[in-house]
Structure formats: C-alpha cells, structure tokens
Amino acid sequence: MTDIRDDAFAAFRELFGHEPDGLWSAPGRVNLIGEHTDYNGGFVLPFAIDRRTVAAVAVRDDRMLRVASAFADELVELDLAALSPGALRGWSAYPMGVAWALGATELGELRADLGAVPGVDIFIDSDVPVGAGLSSSAAIECAVALALNDIWRIGLDRAALARAGQLAEHTAVGAPTGIMDQTTSLFGEDGAAVFLDCRSMESHPVRLGFAEAELSLVVIDTATAHDLADGGYRERRASCELAAETLGIASLRDLDADGLPRAREVLDEVTFRRARHVVTENQRVLDTVRLLTEDGPGGIGELLTASHRSLRDDFEVSTPELDLAVETALNLGALGARMTGGGFGGAAIALIPETEESLLRVAIDGAFAEHGYSQPDIFRVNASVGARRDM
Ligand code: GLA
C-alpha cells in the first residue's frame, strides 16, 4: 500500500502531539454489476479496490472525541456524552456518526456502551476519490468502525460493523443507502469480487481473473456531481418499494422474469421500468457469477453493457457524460462497460484488453473535449483486500 499510512501517522503526530495507537485502513469499491439491487434484497457483485482510507487513532484519557483529516482544514471535537446524529455536520458526520452508531440499539447486545468508553483522537487520510461513486464515505466508515471496535474492545463481527457504517450513513448523513458499499469494504479480498445476497446477507468471494486474461478494469471518473443524499436515489428507492407493495410482495427480490407481464399490467409505466431493471439486473449478477466461475472474465462484457443500458433506459440514473464514457469505450473494443455506483454522475467502468489502456485514455479525453465536458480522471483498479489493521 502507499504511503498514505506514513502520511497519516506523521500528520496525526504533528496535530495531536503524540503517536497514534494504531492505523486501520479500508478500501473504496467498484461495483462490477448489480446496481440498485441491494436495497431490494437482491444480488450484487462489487469488489474492494486498491485505493484506501487510513484512520490513525489513539485513546485519550478523557471523554473527548476529536477528528481531523487531510481533506478538511478543521479539527472537530465533541464530548462523547453529547454524541447524537443531530450534533453532526459536514465530513466529520462520517467518523463521528460511526462512533455513535457503534452504540446504537440497532446493533444488538454487543453494541458499545458509549457511556463507558474513553475518548479518542482520529486522523483520516485517503486516496479514494471523493464523489466518483467509489464509496469514499464507506471507506471512512469502515476504517473508523474497525478501529473503534478494536480500541474500545467491542467485539462486533464484520457484518455488524457494516451495519454500523450503514446506520451512520442513514442517520447522521441522511443518505438512505443499501448495505453493499460497507460490506465490500469489509469483506473484500485480493483478486476477487464479493458476491452478496442482500436478503440473506450471505456472501462469498468470486475470482475475477482479470490479470490472467490480460484484461484491465478501468475507471473513468467523469468528475460530475453525485450526491446520494439528493432526491434521485431516494426517489428510485421509493419507486421500488411502491412496486413491491402494489404487487403484494416483500421486496422486488420476489419478482422474476415470469412475473413481469403481470407487473406491466398493474404498475404505471415508469414504476414498471424501475422494477424491470431490478429483475433483469439480479439475473445479470447471477449470470456474471456463473460465467466468471466457469470460464473466467472473457464472456462477461455483454452483461456489463446490458446493465448500463438498463440503468440508462429503465432506471434512468445515468448521465450524458457516463453514456459517452461507456459508448467511447465500447467503440474502442472494450468487452463491456457500464456506469458504476448510484449514478446521477460519478464513474463508469470499462473492461478492456490490457494493451488498449492508453488508447482508451486518448479516445475518452478526445470525446470529452469534443463535447465540451471537463476531462475525466482515468485509472486502472485491482481487486484488493478489505478493511484491516495496518499497524
Ligand atoms: C450507492 C449506495 C449502495 C447502492 C448503490 C446502487 O452506492 O450506497 O447501497 O444502492 O448506490 O447500486
């Protein structure tokens, strides 16, 4: 890993005047396929990437929670006794929200007793791009959750830590997201994606085999706005819930292709298309897992591209920039390409032969310039290990 560990260590010492007790890190993620399925109890196939957030943490001898980071010029502090979602603002809502969530009743009996734990100093650094749809926020949440779980000796397992991250996101930040991002950040493995059934919460690694097949998975960060707390995500989620309710099922996970003709009769046109995306996307995840397991990654391209078209046409969460990135990559011979993450901006991914990487860069830069869009950031990612203690 990079030297953001060294940077975080040094910055911590300079700011707080003593050394951290440890360093914990957690990765961002790329979702290979399975978009807007997690909150419908469906299937996802994301992987943790080789871009990480580091939390340097030390126990204090009082009850203050102090957080600082390399990306915001402020030290935020709060007495643990005053920790509540309403007291949190700005970027510090992520680490402080996690501290609060670790003591929340939703986590069950093992939760932290926030009335008894000591204060902590936290310094955060990260090389996960912010706003690219690569879950920079989940990376912060998971690094801090793992750190506090160790430091406060709470003993929660990784599934519970993922829920704490999600709870912080819902309550402290106000984004009604699913469980995919935190689960990936905590369960990621080198060279493998995480297949997750978001209903049973069972997961297992699926080998990607990109390097063996001489393929690169490239991220095209369009650097356009996307904010999950914004209306679009919430509205899509509400449509899915309305569809399930109208159909008399617990969630869209219970609808399959055979049920679509009836769904078309009872749902309005837009709600039907939202539901159709979820149904077809769940199937694409299962097909991708089967292909990867049986034949490696060479045959999954069309599924990725079909996912994009479904997100563009049925779910309507793509943008002109993401569409351009996808079409340009496909014209250049990508096996498949799609937007990744919640949409409304953010990043696309393309699966391409290793040898085409620099050509792709030139083609995308050219296409974006021609359309008057700002230059995207283009980089390769590798499936990487999930959250861990680094020091
Ligand atoms: C965001 C959310 C996830 C998931 C995706 C869409 O990344 O955080 O829970 O819903 O959007 O697949």
Residues whose N, C-alpha, C, O or C-beta is under 5 A from the ligand:
A	BS01	GLA	G34 E35 H36 T37 D38 T177 G178 I179 M180 D181 G341 G342
